[in-house]
C-alpha cells in the first residue's frame, strides 16, 4: 500500500520553503491556547452532589469577636457579675433560688432579697459557702460580700405628712 501525501502538509512545507528563500525567519513554535474563562454563572455554585458550596470566607465567630471586645474594653468583671445574676439557681441550687432573688451588684457586693426572714437567716449562715462557689465559677474578687435582706415590709404611709409609728410588727414572711 502506498501512502498518499497529505495535501495540507505539502502546502505548509511549500510555504515554509518560500519564506526561507525570501530570508524570513521562522516564527517560534506556537504556545498551546490558554483555557478560556467561562462567563460568570447565575446562581450559587454547587458541589458534585448538587448542594451549595460553603462560602470560603475567613470570618471570626461572633463569640471570639465579642470576647476580644469585652477584654479590650475591660468589661470582664461586669460580665462575670451578670453571669452570677443570670445563673443564680445554678450557683445556690434550685430550692434556695426559689426563695431568693438577686437584686443588684454594686461595689463587689451582691444584694439578695429572700421570701422570709427564715430564708434570710439561713442564707446568712451559708454566706461563706456561697462566696466560695461564686469565686470558683467566675473568679476571685468579683463578689466579695453578700448583703442579704428579708422581705420588704408594707408601708401604710399616706400623703406627704406622717407621724412616726410604733415600728414594724412582723416580718410578714
C-alpha positions in Angstrom: 0.0 0.0 0.0 1.3 3.3 -1.0 0.7 6.2 1.3 -1.0 9.3 -0.2 0.9 12.6 0.6 -1.1 14.9 2.8 -2.1 17.9 0.7 -2.2 20.2 3.8 1.2 19.2 5.0 2.6 19.6 1.4 1.2 23.1 1.2 2.6 24.1 4.6 6.1 22.8 3.7 6.0 24.7 0.4 5.1 27.9 2.2 7.9 27.4 4.7 10.5 26.9 1.9 9.3 30.0 0.1 9.6 32.0 3.3 13.2 30.8 3.8 14.1 31.8 0.2 12.9 35.3 0.9 15.0 35.4 4.1 12.2 35.5 6.6 12.9 34.0 10.0 10.6 31.3 11.1 8.1 32.1 13.9 8.7 30.4 17.2 6.5 27.4 17.8 3.0 28.3 18.8 2.1 28.0 22.5 -1.0 26.0 23.4 -4.1 28.0 23.6 -4.9 29.3 27.1 -8.0 27.9 28.8 -11.0 30.0 28.0 -12.6 31.6 31.1 -16.2 30.7 31.3 -18.7 33.5 31.6 -20.0 34.1 35.2 -22.8 31.8 36.0 -26.0 32.9 37.6 -26.9 31.4 40.9 -24.9 29.7 43.6 -22.1 27.3 42.8 -22.8 23.7 43.8 -20.7 20.8 44.6 -20.7 17.4 43.0 -23.8 16.3 44.9 -25.8 19.4 43.9 -25.8 21.1 47.3 -24.5 24.6 47.5 -20.9 25.1 48.4 -19.9 26.8 51.7 -18.5 30.3 51.4 -14.8 30.4 51.6 -14.9 33.4 54.0 -12.4 33.7 56.8 -14.7 35.4 59.3 -14.2 35.3 63.0 -17.0 33.8 65.0 -19.3 36.2 66.9 -18.2 34.7 70.2 -14.5 35.4 69.5 -15.2 39.0 68.4 -17.3 39.6 71.5 -14.7 38.1 73.7 -12.0 40.3 72.2 -14.1 43.4 72.5 -15.0 42.6 76.2 -11.4 42.1 77.2 -10.3 45.2 75.2 -12.8 47.4 77.0 -12.2 45.8 80.4 -15.7 44.5 80.9 -14.7 41.1 82.3 -15.9 41.9 85.9 -19.2 43.4 84.8 -19.9 40.4 82.6 -18.9 38.0 85.4 -21.3 39.8 87.7 -24.1 39.5 85.1 -23.3 35.8 84.9 -23.8 35.5 88.6 -27.2 37.2 88.3 -28.3 35.1 85.4 -27.1 31.7 86.8 -28.2 32.2 90.5 -30.1 29.0 90.5 -27.1 27.1 89.3 -24.8 28.6 92.0 -27.0 28.1 95.0 -29.4 25.3 93.9 -33.0 25.3 92.8 -34.6 25.2 96.3 -32.7 28.2 97.6 -33.2 30.1 94.3 -36.9 29.7 94.5 -36.9 31.6 97.8 -34.2 34.2 97.0 -33.6 36.8 94.3 -30.6 38.8 93.3 -31.5 42.5 93.4 -28.2 44.1 92.2 -24.4 44.1 92.3 -22.7 47.2 93.5 -19.1 47.7 94.6 -18.4 44.0 94.6 -21.4 43.4 96.9 -24.3 41.1 95.9 -27.6 42.3 97.2 -30.1 39.5 97.8 -33.7 39.5 99.0 -35.4 36.5 100.5 -39.1 35.4 100.8 -39.0 35.2 104.6 -36.7 36.1 107.5 -36.1 32.4 108.0 -34.6 32.1 104.5 -32.6 35.3 105.1 -31.2 33.8 108.3 -30.3 30.5 106.6 -28.6 32.3 103.7 -26.6 34.4 106.1 -25.3 31.2 107.7 -24.4 29.8 104.2 -22.7 33.1 103.1 -19.1 31.7 103.2 -20.0 28.7 101.1 -21.9 30.8 98.5 -19.0 33.2 98.2 -16.6 30.2 97.6 -18.9 28.8 94.9 -19.0 32.2 93.2 -15.2 32.6 93.4 -14.8 29.1 91.8 -17.2 29.8 88.9 -16.4 33.4 88.0 -13.1 34.1 89.7 -11.9 35.9 92.8 -12.6 39.5 93.7 -15.8 39.7 91.6 -18.2 39.3 94.5 -16.6 39.8 97.9 -19.6 40.4 100.1 -23.3 39.3 100.3 -25.9 41.7 101.6 -28.9 39.6 102.5 -32.3 41.2 103.2 -35.6 39.7 104.4 -38.9 40.5 102.7 -39.9 44.1 102.1 -42.4 45.3 104.7 -45.5 47.1 103.5 -45.9 50.8 104.2 -49.1 52.3 105.4 -47.8 55.8 104.9 -50.2 58.0 103.0 -49.5 61.6 101.9 -46.6 63.9 102.5 -47.2 64.3 106.3 -46.9 61.4 108.7 -46.3 60.6 112.3 -43.7 58.1 113.4 -45.4 54.9 114.2 -44.6 52.0 116.7 -42.3 50.3 114.2 -42.7 47.1 112.2 -44.9 44.5 113.9 -43.9 41.4 112.0 -41.7 40.4 109.0 -44.8 39.2 107.1 -42.8 36.3 106.0 
